[in-house]
Every structure is written in C-alpha cells, then in structure tokens.
C-alpha cells in the first residue's frame, strides 16, 4: 500500500491488489496511515492456484483494475 501511495504522489497511477480476506485490514491500514489509494480485491486463496487458475483470476479482475487505474 505504501508503494502505491508513493507512485500516486509522483503522478504514476497505481492500484493496490489483495485477496478478499484482507479487505478490512487494508481499509484499517489505509485509514490509519491517511492513504487514499485505489484497491481491488480478488478471490482467495492465491498460493495454491495453478497457473491457469491465476490467469483466470487475473482475467476476472482486469476490468476493475483498468477502471481504477484510469479513474480521475
């Protein structure tokens, strides 16, 4: 989240990506740090997925990622 915030401050669009169980933690951390960064959450778990499953997961998140990274 710090990296995305740093990019945004330098004019480089960025989006924070994490899996669904981390929604609350991400929101709490962002609020505590005073960060306003775009976020996209994917299905969980990640670590045990095959390459094909990861590609499918990326495909499902792609439109939202593009929307968030191009939003004003």
PDB file with one MODEL, atoms N, CA, C and O in Angstrom:
MODEL        1
ATOM      1  N   UNK A   1       0.823  -1.173   0.000  1.00  0.00           N
ATOM      2  CA  UNK A   1       0.000   0.000   0.000  1.00  0.00           C
ATOM      3  C   UNK A   1       0.880   1.254   0.000  1.00  0.00           C
ATOM      4  O   UNK A   1       0.540   2.244  -0.648  1.00  0.00           O
ATOM      5  N   UNK A   2       1.986   1.223   0.707  1.00  0.00           N
ATOM      6  CA  UNK A   2       2.893   2.374   0.702  1.00  0.00           C
ATOM      7  C   UNK A   2       3.449   2.626  -0.695  1.00  0.00           C
ATOM      8  O   UNK A   2       3.582   3.776  -1.112  1.00  0.00           O
ATOM      9  N   UNK A   3       3.775   1.552  -1.422  1.00  0.00           N
ATOM     10  CA  UNK A   3       4.319   1.715  -2.774  1.00  0.00           C
ATOM     11  C   UNK A   3       3.319   2.392  -3.696  1.00  0.00           C
ATOM     12  O   UNK A   3       3.675   3.305  -4.442  1.00  0.00           O
ATOM     13  N   UNK A   4       2.059   1.945  -3.646  1.00  0.00           N
ATOM     14  CA  UNK A   4       1.036   2.542  -4.495  1.00  0.00           C
ATOM     15  C   UNK A   4       0.854   4.013  -4.142  1.00  0.00           C
ATOM     16  O   UNK A   4       0.717   4.850  -5.034  1.00  0.00           O
ATOM     17  N   UNK A   5       0.850   4.332  -2.878  1.00  0.00           N
ATOM     18  CA  UNK A   5       0.723   5.719  -2.444  1.00  0.00           C
ATOM     19  C   UNK A   5       1.902   6.549  -2.955  1.00  0.00           C
ATOM     20  O   UNK A   5       1.714   7.682  -3.399  1.00  0.00           O
ATOM     21  N   UNK A   6       3.110   5.996  -2.896  1.00  0.00           N
ATOM     22  CA  UNK A   6       4.299   6.694  -3.396  1.00  0.00           C
ATOM     23  C   UNK A   6       4.176   6.947  -4.896  1.00  0.00           C
ATOM     24  O   UNK A   6       4.473   8.045  -5.368  1.00  0.00           O
ATOM     25  N   UNK A   7       3.738   5.936  -5.647  1.00  0.00           N
ATOM     26  CA  UNK A   7       3.534   6.118  -7.083  1.00  0.00           C
ATOM     27  C   UNK A   7       2.546   7.233  -7.354  1.00  0.00           C
ATOM     28  O   UNK A   7       2.805   8.113  -8.176  1.00  0.00           O
ATOM     29  N   UNK A   8       1.414   7.201  -6.665  1.00  0.00           N
ATOM     30  CA  UNK A   8       0.378   8.207  -6.863  1.00  0.00           C
ATOM     31  C   UNK A   8       0.910   9.616  -6.595  1.00  0.00           C
ATOM     32  O   UNK A   8       0.600  10.548  -7.337  1.00  0.00           O
ATOM     33  N   UNK A   9       1.700   9.771  -5.547  1.00  0.00           N
ATOM     34  CA  UNK A   9       2.259  11.095  -5.231  1.00  0.00           C
ATOM     35  C   UNK A   9       3.214  11.576  -6.309  1.00  0.00           C
ATOM     36  O   UNK A   9       3.401  12.781  -6.478  1.00  0.00           O
ATOM     37  N   UNK A  10       3.823  10.644  -7.044  1.00  0.00           N
ATOM     38  CA  UNK A  10       4.744  11.014  -8.124  1.00  0.00           C
ATOM     39  C   UNK A  10       4.047  11.090  -9.475  1.00  0.00           C
ATOM     40  O   UNK A  10       4.693  11.269 -10.507  1.00  0.00           O
ATOM     41  N   UNK A  11       2.697  10.950  -9.461  1.00  0.00           N
ATOM     42  CA  UNK A  11       1.939  11.063 -10.699  1.00  0.00           C
ATOM     43  C   UNK A  11       1.855   9.773 -11.501  1.00  0.00           C
ATOM     44  O   UNK A  11       1.452   9.799 -12.664  1.00  0.00           O
ATOM     45  N   UNK A  12       2.226   8.655 -10.908  1.00  0.00           N
ATOM     46  CA  UNK A  12       2.157   7.354 -11.568  1.00  0.00           C
ATOM     47  C   UNK A  12       0.944   6.614 -11.012  1.00  0.00           C
ATOM     48  O   UNK A  12       0.928   6.269  -9.830  1.00  0.00           O
ATOM     49  N   UNK A  13      -0.067   6.363 -11.836  1.00  0.00           N
ATOM     50  CA  UNK A  13      -1.259   5.687 -11.324  1.00  0.00           C
ATOM     51  C   UNK A  13      -0.937   4.282 -10.802  1.00  0.00           C
ATOM     52  O   UNK A  13      -0.096   3.575 -11.357  1.00  0.00           O
ATOM     53  N   UNK A  14      -1.609   3.907  -9.748  1.00  0.00           N
ATOM     54  CA  UNK A  14      -1.402   2.584  -9.177  1.00  0.00           C
ATOM     55  C   UNK A  14      -2.659   2.072  -8.508  1.00  0.00           C
ATOM     56  O   UNK A  14      -3.547   2.847  -8.150  1.00  0.00           O
ATOM     57  N   UNK A  15      -2.729   0.753  -8.340  1.00  0.00           N
ATOM     58  CA  UNK A  15      -3.856   0.119  -7.677  1.00  0.00           C
ATOM     59  C   UNK A  15      -3.314  -0.941  -6.738  1.00  0.00           C
ATOM     60  O   UNK A  15      -2.483  -1.758  -7.135  1.00  0.00           O
ATOM     61  N   UNK A  16      -3.772  -0.938  -5.507  1.00  0.00           N
ATOM     62  CA  UNK A  16      -3.422  -1.943  -4.502  1.00  0.00           C
ATOM     63  C   UNK A  16      -4.279  -3.172  -4.759  1.00  0.00           C
ATOM     64  O   UNK A  16      -5.499  -3.056  -4.879  1.00  0.00           O
ATOM     65  N   UNK A  17      -3.661  -4.355  -4.848  1.00  0.00           N
ATOM     66  CA  UNK A  17      -4.392  -5.599  -5.096  1.00  0.00           C
ATOM     67  C   UNK A  17      -4.115  -6.584  -3.972  1.00  0.00           C
ATOM     68  O   UNK A  17      -2.965  -6.810  -3.596  1.00  0.00           O
ATOM     69  N   UNK A  18      -5.176  -7.162  -3.446  1.00  0.00           N
ATOM     70  CA  UNK A  18      -5.059  -8.180  -2.397  1.00  0.00           C
ATOM     71  C   UNK A  18      -6.249  -9.121  -2.513  1.00  0.00           C
ATOM     72  O   UNK A  18      -7.200  -8.841  -3.244  1.00  0.00           O
ATOM     73  N   UNK A  19      -6.196 -10.223  -1.799  1.00  0.00           N
ATOM     74  CA  UNK A  19      -7.332 -11.145  -1.827  1.00  0.00           C
ATOM     75  C   UNK A  19      -8.367 -10.746  -0.774  1.00  0.00           C
ATOM     76  O   UNK A  19      -8.069 -10.028   0.180  1.00  0.00           O
ATOM     77  N   UNK A  20      -9.572 -11.225  -0.976  1.00  0.00           N
ATOM     78  CA  UNK A  20     -10.752 -10.798  -0.225  1.00  0.00           C
ATOM     79  C   UNK A  20     -10.631 -10.797   1.298  1.00  0.00           C
ATOM     80  O   UNK A  20     -11.164  -9.882   1.927  1.00  0.00           O
ATOM     81  N   UNK A  21      -9.965 -11.763   1.929  1.00  0.00           N
ATOM     82  CA  UNK A  21      -9.905 -11.731   3.389  1.00  0.00           C
ATOM     83  C   UNK A  21      -9.174 -10.512   3.961  1.00  0.00           C
ATOM     84  O   UNK A  21      -9.233 -10.257   5.164  1.00  0.00           O
ATOM     85  N   UNK A  22      -8.494  -9.771   3.105  1.00  0.00           N
ATOM     86  CA  UNK A  22      -7.708  -8.642   3.585  1.00  0.00           C
ATOM     87  C   UNK A  22      -8.394  -7.291   3.388  1.00  0.00           C
ATOM     88  O   UNK A  22      -7.763  -6.248   3.558  1.00  0.00           O
ATOM     89  N   UNK A  23      -9.673  -7.301   3.033  1.00  0.00           N
ATOM     90  CA  UNK A  23     -10.418  -6.057   2.830  1.00  0.00           C
ATOM     91  C   UNK A  23     -10.384  -5.188   4.088  1.00  0.00           C
ATOM     92  O   UNK A  23      -9.987  -4.025   4.032  1.00  0.00           O
ATOM     93  N   UNK A  24     -10.798  -5.750   5.211  1.00  0.00           N
ATOM     94  CA  UNK A  24     -10.842  -4.968   6.453  1.00  0.00           C
ATOM     95  C   UNK A  24      -9.458  -4.469   6.852  1.00  0.00           C
ATOM     96  O   UNK A  24      -9.301  -3.307   7.226  1.00  0.00           O
ATOM     97  N   UNK A  25      -8.465  -5.332   6.775  1.00  0.00           N
ATOM     98  CA  UNK A  25      -7.098  -4.942   7.148  1.00  0.00           C
ATOM     99  C   UNK A  25      -6.590  -3.811   6.257  1.00  0.00           C
ATOM    100  O   UNK A  25      -5.953  -2.875   6.740  1.00  0.00           O
ATOM    101  N   UNK A  26      -6.870  -3.897   4.961  1.00  0.00           N
ATOM    102  CA  UNK A  26      -6.428  -2.847   4.033  1.00  0.00           C
ATOM    103  C   UNK A  26      -7.107  -1.520   4.336  1.00  0.00           C
ATOM    104  O   UNK A  26      -6.460  -0.472   4.327  1.00  0.00           O
ATOM    105  N   UNK A  27      -8.398  -1.559   4.602  1.00  0.00           N
ATOM    106  CA  UNK A  27      -9.126  -0.330   4.910  1.00  0.00           C
ATOM    107  C   UNK A  27      -8.639   0.290   6.220  1.00  0.00           C
ATOM    108  O   UNK A  27      -8.483   1.508   6.311  1.00  0.00           O
ATOM    109  N   UNK A  28      -8.404  -0.534   7.220  1.00  0.00           N
ATOM    110  CA  UNK A  28      -7.911  -0.037   8.509  1.00  0.00           C
ATOM    111  C   UNK A  28      -6.519   0.562   8.356  1.00  0.00           C
ATOM    112  O   UNK A  28      -6.236   1.635   8.888  1.00  0.00           O
ATOM    113  N   UNK A  29      -5.643  -0.141   7.621  1.00  0.00           N
ATOM    114  CA  UNK A  29      -4.280   0.369   7.440  1.00  0.00           C
ATOM    115  C   UNK A  29      -4.297   1.673   6.649  1.00  0.00           C
ATOM    116  O   UNK A  29      -3.606   2.625   7.011  1.00  0.00           O
ATOM    117  N   UNK A  30      -5.074   1.723   5.580  1.00  0.00           N
ATOM    118  CA  UNK A  30      -5.149   2.949   4.783  1.00  0.00           C
ATOM    119  C   UNK A  30      -5.634   4.120   5.621  1.00  0.00           C
ATOM    120  O   UNK A  30      -5.078   5.215   5.544  1.00  0.00           O
ATOM    121  N   UNK A  31      -6.666   3.894   6.417  1.00  0.00           N
ATOM    122  CA  UNK A  31      -7.199   4.957   7.267  1.00  0.00           C
ATOM    123  C   UNK A  31      -6.166   5.396   8.303  1.00  0.00           C
ATOM    124  O   UNK A  31      -5.980   6.592   8.527  1.00  0.00           O
ATOM    125  N   UNK A  32      -5.495   4.433   8.933  1.00  0.00           N
ATOM    126  CA  UNK A  32      -4.501   4.754   9.960  1.00  0.00           C
ATOM    127  C   UNK A  32      -3.328   5.546   9.387  1.00  0.00           C
ATOM    128  O   UNK A  32      -2.759   6.406  10.060  1.00  0.00           O
ATOM    129  N   UNK A  33      -2.974   5.245   8.137  1.00  0.00           N
ATOM    130  CA  UNK A  33      -1.839   5.918   7.511  1.00  0.00           C
ATOM    131  C   UNK A  33      -2.245   7.163   6.735  1.00  0.00           C
ATOM    132  O   UNK A  33      -1.395   7.894   6.228  1.00  0.00           O
ATOM    133  N   UNK A  34      -3.556   7.398   6.647  1.00  0.00           N
ATOM    134  CA  UNK A  34      -4.032   8.553   5.896  1.00  0.00           C
ATOM    135  C   UNK A  34      -3.829   8.402   4.402  1.00  0.00           C
ATOM    136  O   UNK A  34      -3.625   9.391   3.699  1.00  0.00           O
ATOM    137  N   UNK A  35      -3.884   7.165   3.905  1.00  0.00           N
ATOM    138  CA  UNK A  35      -3.671   6.906   2.488  1.00  0.00           C
ATOM    139  C   UNK A  35      -5.001   6.758   1.775  1.00  0.00           C
ATOM    140  O   UNK A  35      -5.921   6.116   2.281  1.00  0.00           O
ATOM    141  N   UNK A  36      -5.093   7.350   0.612  1.00  0.00           N
ATOM    142  CA  UNK A  36      -6.281   7.208  -0.216  1.00  0.00           C
ATOM    143  C   UNK A  36      -5.824   6.589  -1.530  1.00  0.00           C
ATOM    144  O   UNK A  36      -5.508   7.300  -2.484  1.00  0.00           O
ATOM    145  N   UNK A  37      -5.790   5.260  -1.572  1.00  0.00           N
ATOM    146  CA  UNK A  37      -5.322   4.557  -2.760  1.00  0.00           C
ATOM    147  C   UNK A  37      -6.429   3.658  -3.304  1.00  0.00           C
ATOM    148  O   UNK A  37      -7.256   3.145  -2.550  1.00  0.00           O
ATOM    149  N   UNK A  38      -6.430   3.475  -4.625  1.00  0.00           N
ATOM    150  CA  UNK A  38      -7.399   2.581  -5.257  1.00  0.00           C
ATOM    151  C   UNK A  38      -7.079   1.147  -4.858  1.00  0.00           C
ATOM    152  O   UNK A  38      -5.916   0.766  -4.725  1.00  0.00           O
ATOM    153  N   UNK A  39      -8.141   0.354  -4.669  1.00  0.00           N
ATOM    154  CA  UNK A  39      -7.962  -1.036  -4.230  1.00  0.00           C
ATOM    155  C   UNK A  39      -8.834  -1.971  -5.036  1.00  0.00           C
ATOM    156  O   UNK A  39      -9.967  -1.638  -5.385  1.00  0.00           O
ATOM    157  N   UNK A  40      -8.293  -3.160  -5.332  1.00  0.00           N
ATOM    158  CA  UNK A  40      -9.048  -4.232  -5.971  1.00  0.00           C
ATOM    159  C   UNK A  40      -8.787  -5.496  -5.168  1.00  0.00           C
ATOM    160  O   UNK A  40      -7.645  -5.808  -4.832  1.00  0.00           O
ATOM    161  N   UNK A  41      -9.855  -6.215  -4.867  1.00  0.00           N
ATOM    162  CA  UNK A  41      -9.721  -7.449  -4.094  1.00  0.00           C
ATOM    163  C   UNK A  41     -10.163  -8.631  -4.947  1.00  0.00           C
ATOM    164  O   UNK A  41     -11.179  -8.572  -5.639  1.00  0.00           O
ATOM    165  N   UNK A  42      -9.386  -9.694  -4.883  1.00  0.00           N
ATOM    166  CA  UNK A  42      -9.636 -10.895  -5.680  1.00  0.00           C
ATOM    167  C   UNK A  42     -10.089 -12.038  -4.783  1.00  0.00           C
ATOM    168  O   UNK A  42     -10.107 -11.927  -3.557  1.00  0.00           O
ATOM    169  N   UNK A  43     -10.452 -13.133  -5.428  1.00  0.00           N
ATOM    170  CA  UNK A  43     -10.839 -14.333  -4.688  1.00  0.00           C
ATOM    171  C   UNK A  43      -9.636 -14.882  -3.908  1.00  0.00           C
ATOM    172  O   UNK A  43      -8.483 -14.600  -4.231  1.00  0.00           O
ATOM    173  N   UNK A  44      -9.932 -15.650  -2.906  1.00  0.00           N
ATOM    174  CA  UNK A  44      -8.918 -16.232  -2.029  1.00  0.00           C
ATOM    175  C   UNK A  44      -9.152 -17.735  -1.989  1.00  0.00           C
ATOM    176  O   UNK A  44     -10.306 -18.146  -2.114  1.00  0.00           O
ATOM    177  N   UNK A  45      -8.173 -18.562  -1.829  1.00  0.00           N
ATOM    178  CA  UNK A  45      -6.752 -18.296  -1.624  1.00  0.00           C
ATOM    179  C   UNK A  45      -6.011 -18.103  -2.949  1.00  0.00           C
ATOM    180  O   UNK A  45      -6.548 -18.361  -4.026  1.00  0.00           O
ATOM    181  N   UNK A  46      -4.785 -17.648  -2.841  1.00  0.00           N
ATOM    182  CA  UNK A  46      -3.940 -17.411  -4.003  1.00  0.00           C
ATOM    183  C   UNK A  46      -2.846 -18.470  -4.123  1.00  0.00           C
ATOM    184  O   UNK A  46      -2.623 -19.010  -5.207  1.00  0.00           O
ATOM    185  N   UNK A  47      -2.172 -18.765  -3.034  1.00  0.00           N
ATOM    186  CA  UNK A  47      -0.937 -19.545  -3.073  1.00  0.00           C
ATOM    187  C   UNK A  47      -1.051 -20.945  -3.661  1.00  0.00           C
ATOM    188  O   UNK A  47      -0.060 -21.457  -4.183  1.00  0.00           O
ATOM    189  N   UNK A  48      -2.197 -21.577  -3.601  1.00  0.00           N
ATOM    190  CA  UNK A  48      -2.322 -22.946  -4.093  1.00  0.00           C
ATOM    191  C   UNK A  48      -2.892 -23.038  -5.501  1.00  0.00           C
ATOM    192  O   UNK A  48      -3.196 -24.138  -5.963  1.00  0.00           O
ATOM    193  N   UNK A  49      -3.043 -21.942  -6.177  1.00  0.00           N
ATOM    194  CA  UNK A  49      -3.654 -21.945  -7.506  1.00  0.00           C
ATOM    195  C   UNK A  49      -2.636 -22.323  -8.584  1.00  0.00           C
ATOM    196  O   UNK A  49      -1.446 -22.026  -8.480  1.00  0.00           O
ATOM    197  N   UNK A  50      -3.141 -22.982  -9.609  1.00  0.00           N
ATOM    198  CA  UNK A  50      -2.305 -23.316 -10.766  1.00  0.00           C
ATOM    199  C   UNK A  50      -2.115 -22.062 -11.614  1.00  0.00           C
ATOM    200  O   UNK A  50      -2.781 -21.049 -11.397  1.00  0.00           O
ATOM    201  N   UNK A  51      -1.207 -22.139 -12.575  1.00  0.00           N
ATOM    202  CA  UNK A  51      -1.015 -21.008 -13.482  1.00  0.00           C
ATOM    203  C   UNK A  51      -2.312 -20.674 -14.222  1.00  0.00           C
ATOM    204  O   UNK A  51      -2.666 -19.504 -14.366  1.00  0.00           O
ATOM    205  N   UNK A  52      -3.017 -21.705 -14.688  1.00  0.00           N
ATOM    206  CA  UNK A  52      -4.281 -21.464 -15.398  1.00  0.00           C
ATOM    207  C   UNK A  52      -5.307 -20.783 -14.496  1.00  0.00           C
ATOM    208  O   UNK A  52      -6.020 -19.882 -14.936  1.00  0.00           O
ATOM    209  N   UNK A  53      -5.381 -21.208 -13.245  1.00  0.00           N
ATOM    210  CA  UNK A  53      -6.308 -20.577 -12.299  1.00  0.00           C
ATOM    211  C   UNK A  53      -5.921 -19.128 -12.032  1.00  0.00           C
ATOM    212  O   UNK A  53      -6.792 -18.267 -11.907  1.00  0.00           O
ATOM    213  N   UNK A  54      -4.632 -18.853 -11.943  1.00  0.00           N
ATOM    214  CA  UNK A  54      -4.178 -17.471 -11.725  1.00  0.00           C
ATOM    215  C   UNK A  54      -4.496 -16.601 -12.937  1.00  0.00           C
ATOM    216  O   UNK A  54      -4.868 -15.437 -12.787  1.00  0.00           O
ATOM    217  N   UNK A  55      -4.351 -17.159 -14.131  1.00  0.00           N
ATOM    218  CA  UNK A  55      -4.699 -16.399 -15.341  1.00  0.00           C
ATOM    219  C   UNK A  55      -6.187 -16.081 -15.344  1.00  0.00           C
ATOM    220  O   UNK A  55      -6.579 -14.961 -15.671  1.00  0.00           O
ATOM    221  N   UNK A  56      -7.019 -17.054 -14.982  1.00  0.00           N
ATOM    222  CA  UNK A  56      -8.469 -16.822 -14.924  1.00  0.00           C
ATOM    223  C   UNK A  56      -8.812 -15.774 -13.870  1.00  0.00           C
ATOM    224  O   UNK A  56      -9.672 -14.923 -14.095  1.00  0.00           O
ATOM    225  N   UNK A  57      -8.145 -15.834 -12.727  1.00  0.00           N
ATOM    226  CA  UNK A  57      -8.372 -14.858 -11.664  1.00  0.00           C
ATOM    227  C   UNK A  57      -7.986 -13.457 -12.142  1.00  0.00           C
ATOM    228  O   UNK A  57      -8.698 -12.486 -11.882  1.00  0.00           O
ATOM    229  N   UNK A  58      -6.865 -13.363 -12.834  1.00  0.00           N
ATOM    230  CA  UNK A  58      -6.435 -12.067 -13.375  1.00  0.00           C
ATOM    231  C   UNK A  58      -7.446 -11.538 -14.390  1.00  0.00           C
ATOM    232  O   UNK A  58      -7.740 -10.342 -14.413  1.00  0.00           O
ATOM    233  N   UNK A  59      -7.974 -12.420 -15.220  1.00  0.00           N
ATOM    234  CA  UNK A  59      -8.974 -12.010 -16.203  1.00  0.00           C
ATOM    235  C   UNK A  59     -10.211 -11.425 -15.524  1.00  0.00           C
ATOM    236  O   UNK A  59     -10.781 -10.447 -16.007  1.00  0.00           O
ATOM    237  N   UNK A  60     -10.624 -12.019 -14.408  1.00  0.00           N
ATOM    238  CA  UNK A  60     -11.826 -11.521 -13.723  1.00  0.00           C
ATOM    239  C   UNK A  60     -11.570 -10.165 -13.062  1.00  0.00           C
ATOM    240  O   UNK A  60     -12.503  -9.381 -12.887  1.00  0.00           O
ATOM    241  N   UNK A  61     -10.345  -9.883 -12.702  1.00  0.00           N
ATOM    242  CA  UNK A  61     -10.016  -8.620 -12.027  1.00  0.00           C
ATOM    243  C   UNK A  61      -9.600  -7.524 -13.005  1.00  0.00           C
ATOM    244  O   UNK A  61      -9.552  -6.352 -12.632  1.00  0.00           O
ATOM    245  N   UNK A  62      -9.301  -7.883 -14.236  1.00  0.00           N
ATOM    246  CA  UNK A  62      -8.715  -6.952 -15.188  1.00  0.00           C
ATOM    247  C   UNK A  62      -9.550  -5.688 -15.409  1.00  0.00           C
ATOM    248  O   UNK A  62      -9.024  -4.578 -15.333  1.00  0.00           O
ATOM    249  N   UNK A  63     -10.838  -5.850 -15.680  1.00  0.00           N
ATOM    250  CA  UNK A  63     -11.686  -4.686 -15.959  1.00  0.00           C
ATOM    251  C   UNK A  63     -11.726  -3.718 -14.783  1.00  0.00           C
ATOM    252  O   UNK A  63     -11.675  -2.502 -14.972  1.00  0.00           O
ATOM    253  N   UNK A  64     -11.817  -4.252 -13.582  1.00  0.00           N
ATOM    254  CA  UNK A  64     -11.851  -3.392 -12.396  1.00  0.00           C
ATOM    255  C   UNK A  64     -10.508  -2.692 -12.205  1.00  0.00           C
ATOM    256  O   UNK A  64     -10.467  -1.520 -11.832  1.00  0.00           O
ATOM    257  N   UNK A  65      -9.414  -3.403 -12.456  1.00  0.00           N
ATOM    258  CA  UNK A  65      -8.088  -2.788 -12.355  1.00  0.00           C
ATOM    259  C   UNK A  65      -7.947  -1.631 -13.339  1.00  0.00           C
ATOM    260  O   UNK A  65      -7.478  -0.554 -12.973  1.00  0.00           O
ATOM    261  N   UNK A  66      -8.348  -1.850 -14.572  1.00  0.00           N
ATOM    262  CA  UNK A  66      -8.265  -0.792 -15.587  1.00  0.00           C
ATOM    263  C   UNK A  66      -9.141   0.396 -15.186  1.00  0.00           C
ATOM    264  O   UNK A  66      -8.726   1.549 -15.301  1.00  0.00           O
ATOM    265  N   UNK A  67     -10.348   0.106 -14.718  1.00  0.00           N
ATOM    266  CA  UNK A  67     -11.253   1.174 -14.286  1.00  0.00           C
ATOM    267  C   UNK A  67     -10.623   2.015 -13.170  1.00  0.00           C
ATOM    268  O   UNK A  67     -10.667   3.244 -13.212  1.00  0.00           O
ATOM    269  N   UNK A  68     -10.040   1.348 -12.180  1.00  0.00           N
ATOM    270  CA  UNK A  68      -9.470   2.067 -11.042  1.00  0.00           C
ATOM    271  C   UNK A  68      -8.211   2.839 -11.409  1.00  0.00           C
ATOM    272  O   UNK A  68      -7.971   3.930 -10.892  1.00  0.00           O
ATOM    273  N   UNK A  69      -7.408   2.267 -12.304  1.00  0.00           N
ATOM    274  CA  UNK A  69      -6.141   2.929 -12.637  1.00  0.00           C
ATOM    275  C   UNK A  69      -6.338   4.101 -13.593  1.00  0.00           C
ATOM    276  O   UNK A  69      -5.477   4.976 -13.687  1.00  0.00           O
ATOM    277  N   UNK A  70      -7.463   4.123 -14.301  1.00  0.00           N
ATOM    278  CA  UNK A  70      -7.714   5.206 -15.227  1.00  0.00           C
ATOM    279  C   UNK A  70      -8.709   6.249 -14.709  1.00  0.00           C
ATOM    280  O   UNK A  70      -8.961   7.260 -15.364  1.00  0.00           O
ATOM    281  N   UNK A  71      -9.268   5.987 -13.524  1.00  0.00           N
ATOM    282  CA  UNK A  71     -10.226   6.949 -12.943  1.00  0.00           C
ATOM    283  C   UNK A  71      -9.515   8.232 -12.557  1.00  0.00           C
ATOM    284  O   UNK A  71      -8.363   8.208 -12.124  1.00  0.00           O
ATOM    285  N   UNK A  72     -10.211   9.358 -12.714  1.00  0.00           N
ATOM    286  CA  UNK A  72      -9.573  10.638 -12.342  1.00  0.00           C
ATOM    287  C   UNK A  72      -9.363  10.755 -10.847  1.00  0.00           C
ATOM    288  O   UNK A  72      -8.841  11.764 -10.374  1.00  0.00           O
TER     289      UNK A  72
ENDMDL
END
